[in-house]
């Protein structure tokens, strides 16, 4: 599927639930390719619409460029064109361009552009950054709007006009008014992806604003539950969604909120709880509290 046209990619990811597999590591902090491939195989049994390789939960910011290429290559080979593979990308402009090009060389189908590291750019700087990364690759790019890099409707419109391969907007900010303004102005020009922590919480209200998909952390350890929840959202089964929120998602969030870093660490604990433990992302300081969750 490498080389999929950006517009076709946007349609594919908007049609189903997205998953972002964790990146496995050995006790020596080396990439555990075998464990990673086995995990991807298991996830594919539950038919995600796409996989994010080396994204946020995949510990993009813990990976060297060489490791990043190995992770993306393994994901591309293991999926074997069954679903699109979206490679993470970030840091400052020069490095982000390198990662985007490395993801393309590794066979990724698209790029997820995360916020630049330790920068609080003004609108002109952020627009220039996104435009430069989009120009560096022929792949479709999804911008992850969150933290220090939030695009409003005017900036997103300007970027979409300038960058034909900017085909996705992933929201990790959670401003409902802003999302309403974006969709009212842009319609379906970019594909919209929910990207807030434990995105299931926001799935129903976001669906009404044109956000037809989201990336699910829960998919990593309870893929059948995650798909069932997503299907209930898409058919607007309000009673069913609320029942699952009360019985699992909200208690899950209560644990996640105990400490910083638990948004990812709880995924590790969940995998261990279902008998699929993974040694990964132990590189400090991000996930040092993992063993204290349960």
C-alpha positions as a Markdown table, in Angstrom:
| # | Residue | x | y | z |
|---|---|---|---|---|
| 1 | Unk | 0.0 | 0.0 | 0.0 |
| 2 | Unk | 3.0 | 2.3 | 0.1 |
| 3 | Unk | 2.5 | 5.2 | -2.3 |
| 4 | Unk | -1.3 | 5.3 | -1.7 |
| 5 | Unk | -2.6 | 8.7 | -3.0 |
| 6 | Unk | -3.2 | 11.1 | -0.1 |
| 7 | Unk | -6.8 | 11.6 | -0.9 |
| 8 | Unk | -7.4 | 7.8 | -1.0 |
| 9 | Unk | -5.6 | 7.5 | 2.3 |
| 10 | Unk | -7.9 | 10.1 | 3.9 |
| 11 | Unk | -10.9 | 8.1 | 2.9 |
| 12 | Unk | -9.5 | 4.9 | 4.3 |
| 13 | Unk | -8.6 | 6.1 | 7.7 |
| 14 | Unk | -12.0 | 7.9 | 8.1 |
| 15 | Unk | -13.9 | 4.7 | 7.6 |
| 16 | Unk | -13.0 | 2.7 | 10.7 |
| 17 | Unk | -11.2 | 2.6 | 14.1 |
| 18 | Unk | -7.5 | 3.3 | 14.2 |
| 19 | Unk | -4.9 | 1.7 | 16.4 |
| 20 | Unk | -1.4 | 2.7 | 17.5 |
| 21 | Unk | 0.7 | -0.3 | 18.6 |
| 22 | Unk | 3.2 | 0.1 | 21.3 |
| 23 | Unk | 6.9 | -0.2 | 20.4 |
| 24 | Unk | 8.4 | -3.1 | 22.2 |
| 25 | Unk | 11.9 | -3.0 | 23.7 |
| 26 | Unk | 14.2 | -5.6 | 25.3 |
| 27 | Unk | 15.7 | -5.4 | 28.8 |
| 28 | Unk | 18.7 | -3.8 | 27.1 |
| 29 | Unk | 16.5 | -1.0 | 25.7 |
| 30 | Unk | 16.9 | -2.3 | 22.1 |
| 31 | Unk | 14.0 | -2.5 | 19.7 |
| 32 | Unk | 12.3 | -5.9 | 20.1 |
| 33 | Unk | 11.2 | -6.4 | 16.5 |
| 34 | Unk | 9.9 | -9.9 | 17.1 |
| 35 | Unk | 7.6 | -8.8 | 19.9 |
| 36 | Unk | 6.5 | -5.8 | 17.9 |
| 37 | Unk | 5.6 | -7.9 | 14.8 |
| 38 | Unk | 3.7 | -10.4 | 16.9 |
| 39 | Unk | 1.7 | -7.7 | 18.5 |
| 40 | Unk | 0.8 | -6.2 | 15.1 |
| 41 | Unk | -0.4 | -9.6 | 13.9 |
| 42 | Unk | -2.7 | -9.9 | 16.9 |
| 43 | Unk | -4.1 | -6.4 | 16.4 |
| 44 | Unk | -4.8 | -7.1 | 12.7 |
| 45 | Unk | -7.1 | -9.9 | 13.7 |
| 46 | Unk | -9.5 | -7.3 | 14.9 |
| 47 | Unk | -9.4 | -5.2 | 11.6 |
| 48 | Unk | -8.3 | -1.7 | 12.5 |
| 49 | Unk | -8.6 | 0.8 | 9.7 |
| 50 | Unk | -5.0 | 1.8 | 10.1 |
| 51 | Unk | -2.0 | 1.6 | 12.3 |
| 52 | Unk | 0.2 | 4.4 | 13.7 |
| 53 | Unk | 3.8 | 3.2 | 13.8 |
| 54 | Unk | 6.2 | 5.0 | 16.1 |
| 55 | Unk | 3.5 | 7.6 | 17.1 |
| 56 | Unk | 2.9 | 8.9 | 20.6 |
| 57 | Unk | 2.1 | 5.6 | 22.3 |
| 58 | Unk | 4.7 | 4.0 | 20.0 |
| 59 | Unk | 7.3 | 6.3 | 21.8 |
| 60 | Unk | 8.4 | 8.3 | 18.8 |
| 61 | Unk | 10.3 | 10.7 | 21.1 |
| 62 | Unk | 12.3 | 7.8 | 22.5 |
| 63 | Unk | 13.6 | 6.6 | 19.2 |
| 64 | Unk | 16.7 | 7.4 | 17.2 |
| 65 | Unk | 16.2 | 7.9 | 13.5 |
| 66 | Unk | 17.7 | 4.5 | 12.8 |
| 67 | Unk | 15.3 | 2.8 | 15.3 |
| 68 | Unk | 12.4 | 4.8 | 13.9 |
| 69 | Unk | 13.2 | 3.4 | 10.4 |
| 70 | Unk | 13.4 | -0.1 | 11.8 |
| 71 | Unk | 10.0 | 0.2 | 13.6 |
| 72 | Unk | 8.2 | 1.6 | 10.5 |
| 73 | Unk | 9.8 | -1.0 | 8.2 |
| 74 | Unk | 8.7 | -3.8 | 10.5 |
| 75 | Unk | 5.1 | -2.4 | 10.7 |
| 76 | Unk | 5.0 | -2.1 | 6.9 |
| 77 | Unk | 6.3 | -5.6 | 6.3 |
| 78 | Unk | 4.1 | -7.2 | 8.9 |
| 79 | Unk | 0.8 | -5.5 | 7.8 |
| 80 | Unk | 1.7 | -6.5 | 4.2 |
| 81 | Unk | -0.6 | -3.9 | 2.7 |
| 82 | Unk | -3.6 | -5.1 | 4.7 |
| 83 | Unk | -4.1 | -1.6 | 6.3 |
| 84 | Unk | -2.4 | 1.8 | 5.9 |
| 85 | Unk | 0.7 | 2.4 | 8.1 |
| 86 | Unk | 1.1 | 6.0 | 9.4 |
| 87 | Unk | 4.6 | 6.9 | 10.6 |
| 88 | Unk | 5.1 | 9.4 | 13.4 |
| 89 | Unk | 7.1 | 12.5 | 12.7 |
| 90 | Unk | 8.2 | 15.5 | 14.9 |
| 91 | Unk | 10.9 | 17.7 | 16.4 |
| 92 | Unk | 12.1 | 20.9 | 14.7 |
| 93 | Unk | 11.6 | 21.5 | 11.0 |
| 94 | Unk | 14.9 | 20.1 | 9.8 |
| 95 | Unk | 14.6 | 16.9 | 11.9 |
| 96 | Unk | 10.9 | 16.5 | 11.1 |
| 97 | Unk | 11.7 | 16.5 | 7.4 |
| 98 | Unk | 14.3 | 13.8 | 8.0 |
| 99 | Unk | 11.8 | 11.6 | 9.9 |
| 100 | Unk | 9.1 | 12.2 | 7.2 |
| 101 | Unk | 11.5 | 11.1 | 4.5 |
| 102 | Unk | 12.7 | 8.2 | 6.5 |
| 103 | Unk | 9.1 | 7.1 | 7.0 |
| 104 | Unk | 8.5 | 7.3 | 3.3 |
| 105 | Unk | 11.7 | 5.4 | 2.5 |
| 106 | Unk | 10.6 | 2.7 | 5.0 |
| 107 | Unk | 7.3 | 2.2 | 3.1 |
| 108 | Unk | 4.8 | 4.1 | 5.2 |
| 109 | Unk | 1.6 | 5.1 | 3.6 |
| 110 | Unk | 1.3 | 8.5 | 5.4 |
| 111 | Unk | 2.8 | 10.7 | 8.1 |
| 112 | Unk | 1.5 | 11.9 | 11.4 |
| 113 | Unk | 3.1 | 15.2 | 12.2 |
| 114 | Unk | 3.4 | 15.8 | 16.0 |
| 115 | Unk | 4.1 | 19.2 | 17.6 |
| 116 | Unk | 7.6 | 20.6 | 17.3 |
| 117 | Unk | 9.7 | 19.9 | 20.5 |
| 118 | Unk | 10.1 | 22.7 | 23.1 |
| 119 | Unk | 8.8 | 25.4 | 20.7 |
| 120 | Unk | 5.9 | 27.8 | 21.1 |
| 121 | Unk | 5.8 | 29.2 | 17.6 |
| 122 | Unk | 3.5 | 32.0 | 16.5 |
| 123 | Unk | 1.0 | 31.3 | 13.7 |
| 124 | Unk | 3.5 | 32.2 | 10.9 |
| 125 | Unk | 6.2 | 29.9 | 12.3 |
| 126 | Unk | 3.8 | 27.0 | 12.8 |
| 127 | Unk | 2.4 | 27.3 | 9.3 |
| 128 | Unk | 5.9 | 27.5 | 7.8 |
| 129 | Unk | 6.9 | 24.4 | 9.8 |
| 130 | Unk | 3.9 | 22.3 | 8.6 |
| 131 | Unk | 4.3 | 23.5 | 5.0 |
| 132 | Unk | 8.0 | 22.6 | 5.0 |
| 133 | Unk | 7.3 | 19.1 | 6.3 |
| 134 | Unk | 4.5 | 18.5 | 3.8 |
| 135 | Unk | 6.8 | 19.7 | 0.9 |
| 136 | Unk | 9.5 | 17.2 | 2.0 |
| 137 | Unk | 7.3 | 14.1 | 1.3 |
| 138 | Unk | 4.9 | 12.9 | -1.3 |
| 139 | Unk | 2.9 | 11.0 | 1.4 |
| 140 | Unk | -0.3 | 12.3 | 2.9 |
| 141 | Unk | 0.2 | 14.2 | 6.1 |
| 142 | Unk | -2.0 | 14.4 | 9.1 |
| 143 | Unk | -1.3 | 17.2 | 11.6 |
| 144 | Unk | -1.6 | 16.4 | 15.3 |
| 145 | Unk | -3.0 | 19.6 | 16.8 |
| 146 | Unk | -2.2 | 19.6 | 20.5 |
| 147 | Unk | -0.1 | 21.0 | 23.3 |
| 148 | Unk | 2.1 | 23.8 | 21.8 |
| 149 | Unk | 0.9 | 23.4 | 18.3 |
| 150 | Unk | -2.8 | 24.1 | 17.8 |
| 151 | Unk | -4.2 | 25.0 | 14.4 |
| 152 | Unk | -7.3 | 27.1 | 14.3 |
| 153 | Unk | -9.7 | 27.1 | 11.3 |
| 154 | Unk | -8.0 | 29.9 | 9.4 |
| 155 | Unk | -4.5 | 28.4 | 9.7 |
| 156 | Unk | -5.7 | 25.0 | 8.8 |
| 157 | Unk | -7.6 | 26.3 | 5.7 |
| 158 | Unk | -4.5 | 28.2 | 4.6 |
| 159 | Unk | -2.3 | 25.1 | 5.0 |
| 160 | Unk | -4.7 | 22.9 | 3.1 |
| 161 | Unk | -4.7 | 25.4 | 0.2 |
| 162 | Unk | -0.9 | 25.5 | 0.2 |
| 163 | Unk | -0.3 | 21.8 | 0.8 |
| 164 | Unk | -2.4 | 19.3 | -1.2 |
| 165 | Unk | -1.0 | 16.4 | 0.7 |
| 166 | Unk | -2.1 | 17.8 | 4.1 |
| 167 | Unk | -5.1 | 15.5 | 4.2 |
| 168 | Unk | -5.8 | 14.9 | 7.9 |
| 169 | Unk | -6.3 | 16.8 | 11.1 |
| 170 | Unk | -6.0 | 14.9 | 14.4 |
| 171 | Unk | -7.3 | 16.7 | 17.5 |
| 172 | Unk | -5.6 | 16.3 | 20.8 |
| 173 | Unk | -6.7 | 19.6 | 22.2 |
| 174 | Unk | -10.4 | 19.0 | 23.0 |
| 175 | Unk | -11.9 | 22.5 | 22.3 |
| 176 | Unk | -15.4 | 21.7 | 21.0 |
| 177 | Unk | -16.0 | 25.3 | 19.9 |
| 178 | Unk | -12.8 | 25.2 | 17.8 |
| 179 | Unk | -13.7 | 21.8 | 16.3 |
| 180 | Unk | -17.1 | 23.2 | 15.4 |
| 181 | Unk | -15.5 | 26.2 | 13.7 |
| 182 | Unk | -13.0 | 24.0 | 11.8 |
| 183 | Unk | -15.7 | 21.7 | 10.5 |
| 184 | Unk | -18.1 | 24.5 | 9.6 |
| 185 | Unk | -15.4 | 26.2 | 7.6 |
| 186 | Unk | -13.6 | 23.2 | 6.1 |
| 187 | Unk | -16.3 | 20.6 | 5.7 |
| 188 | Unk | -14.7 | 17.3 | 4.8 |
| 189 | Unk | -11.5 | 18.7 | 3.2 |
| 190 | Unk | -9.3 | 17.1 | 5.8 |
| 191 | Unk | -10.1 | 13.7 | 7.4 |
| 192 | Unk | -10.7 | 14.4 | 11.1 |
| 193 | Unk | -9.3 | 12.0 | 13.7 |
| 194 | Unk | -9.9 | 12.1 | 17.5 |
| 195 | Unk | -6.6 | 12.1 | 19.3 |
| 196 | Unk | -7.4 | 12.9 | 22.9 |
| 197 | Unk | -6.2 | 10.6 | 25.7 |
| 198 | Unk | -8.8 | 7.8 | 26.0 |
| 199 | Unk | -10.5 | 9.0 | 22.9 |
| 200 | Unk | -13.6 | 6.9 | 23.6 |
| 201 | Unk | -14.8 | 9.5 | 26.1 |
| 202 | Unk | -15.2 | 12.1 | 23.3 |
| 203 | Unk | -16.3 | 9.8 | 20.5 |
| 204 | Unk | -20.0 | 10.5 | 20.5 |
| 205 | Unk | -19.9 | 14.3 | 20.7 |
| 206 | Unk | -17.0 | 14.4 | 18.2 |
| 207 | Unk | -18.9 | 12.2 | 15.7 |
| 208 | Unk | -21.6 | 15.0 | 15.5 |
| 209 | Unk | -18.8 | 17.4 | 14.4 |
| 210 | Unk | -17.6 | 15.2 | 11.6 |
| 211 | Unk | -14.9 | 13.3 | 13.4 |
| 212 | Unk | -15.7 | 9.8 | 12.2 |
| 213 | Unk | -12.7 | 8.0 | 13.6 |
| 214 | Unk | -10.2 | 8.1 | 16.5 |
| 215 | Unk | -7.0 | 6.3 | 17.6 |
| 216 | Unk | -7.7 | 3.9 | 20.5 |
| 217 | Unk | -5.1 | 3.1 | 23.1 |
| 218 | Unk | -7.5 | 0.5 | 24.5 |
| 219 | Unk | -7.2 | -1.3 | 21.2 |
| 220 | Unk | -3.7 | -2.4 | 22.3 |
| 221 | Unk | -5.0 | -4.7 | 25.0 |
| 222 | Unk | -8.8 | -5.0 | 24.5 |
| 223 | Unk | -9.2 | -4.8 | 20.7 |
| 224 | Unk | -12.6 | -6.6 | 20.6 |
| 225 | Unk | -14.0 | -4.2 | 23.2 |
| 226 | Unk | -12.5 | -1.2 | 21.4 |
| 227 | Unk | -14.1 | -2.2 | 18.1 |
| 228 | Unk | -17.5 | -2.9 | 19.7 |
| 229 | Unk | -17.4 | 0.5 | 21.4 |
| 230 | Unk | -16.6 | 2.2 | 18.1 |
| 231 | Unk | -19.4 | 0.4 | 16.3 |
| 232 | Unk | -21.8 | 1.5 | 19.0 |
| 233 | Unk | -20.6 | 5.1 | 18.5 |
| 234 | Unk | -21.0 | 5.0 | 14.7 |
| 235 | Unk | -24.6 | 3.7 | 15.0 |
| 236 | Unk | -25.3 | 6.3 | 17.7 |
| 237 | Unk | -26.2 | 3.7 | 20.3 |
| 238 | Unk | -26.2 | 6.2 | 23.1 |
| 239 | Unk | -27.4 | 3.8 | 25.8 |
| 240 | Unk | -24.8 | 1.2 | 24.8 |
| 241 | Unk | -22.0 | 3.7 | 24.7 |
| 242 | Unk | -22.9 | 5.2 | 28.1 |
| 243 | Unk | -23.1 | 1.7 | 29.6 |
| 244 | Unk | -19.6 | 0.9 | 28.4 |
| 245 | Unk | -18.3 | 4.2 | 29.5 |
| 246 | Unk | -19.6 | 3.6 | 33.1 |
| 247 | Unk | -18.5 | 0.0 | 33.3 |
| 248 | Unk | -15.0 | 0.3 | 31.8 |
| 249 | Unk | -13.8 | 3.5 | 30.2 |
| 250 | Unk | -14.4 | 5.9 | 33.0 |
| 251 | Unk | -12.8 | 3.6 | 35.7 |
| 252 | Unk | -9.9 | 3.2 | 33.3 |
| 253 | Unk | -9.6 | 7.0 | 33.1 |
| 254 | Unk | -9.6 | 7.2 | 36.9 |
| 255 | Unk | -6.5 | 5.1 | 37.0 |
| 256 | Unk | -4.9 | 7.0 | 34.1 |
| 257 | Unk | -5.3 | 10.3 | 35.9 |
| 258 | Unk | -3.5 | 9.3 | 39.1 |
| 259 | Unk | -0.1 | 10.4 | 37.8 |
| 260 | Unk | 1.6 | 12.1 | 34.8 |
| 261 | Unk | 2.7 | 9.5 | 32.2 |
| 262 | Unk | -0.1 | 7.1 | 33.0 |
| 263 | Unk | -1.8 | 7.8 | 29.6 |
| 264 | Unk | 0.8 | 5.5 | 28.1 |
| 265 | Unk | 1.8 | 3.4 | 31.1 |
| 266 | Unk | -1.7 | 2.2 | 31.6 |
| 267 | Unk | -1.5 | 0.6 | 28.1 |
| 268 | Unk | 1.5 | -1.4 | 29.3 |
| 269 | Unk | -0.4 | -2.5 | 32.4 |
| 270 | Unk | -3.5 | -3.4 | 30.3 |
| 271 | Unk | -1.4 | -5.6 | 28.1 |
| 272 | Unk | 0.1 | -7.3 | 31.1 |
| 273 | Unk | -3.3 | -7.8 | 32.6 |
| 274 | Unk | -4.6 | -9.7 | 29.5 |
| 275 | Unk | -1.5 | -11.9 | 29.3 |
| 276 | Unk | 0.3 | -10.1 | 26.6 |
| 277 | Unk | 3.1 | -8.3 | 28.5 |
| 278 | Unk | 5.6 | -6.2 | 26.5 |
| 279 | Unk | 9.0 | -4.8 | 27.6 |
| 280 | Unk | 9.0 | -1.5 | 25.9 |
| 281 | Unk | 9.5 | 2.2 | 26.4 |
| 282 | Unk | 11.4 | 1.9 | 29.7 |
| 283 | Unk | 13.7 | 4.7 | 28.7 |
| 284 | Unk | 13.5 | 7.4 | 31.4 |
| 285 | Unk | 11.9 | 9.7 | 32.3 |
| 286 | Unk | 8.6 | 9.1 | 30.5 |
| 287 | Unk | 7.4 | 5.7 | 31.9 |
| 288 | Unk | 9.3 | 5.1 | 35.2 |
| 289 | Unk | 6.0 | 4.6 | 37.2 |
| 290 | Unk | 4.7 | 1.7 | 35.1 |
| 291 | Unk | 5.0 | -1.0 | 37.7 |
| 292 | Unk | 3.0 | 1.0 | 40.3 |
| 293 | Unk | -0.3 | 1.1 | 38.3 |
| 294 | Unk | -1.7 | -2.1 | 39.7 |
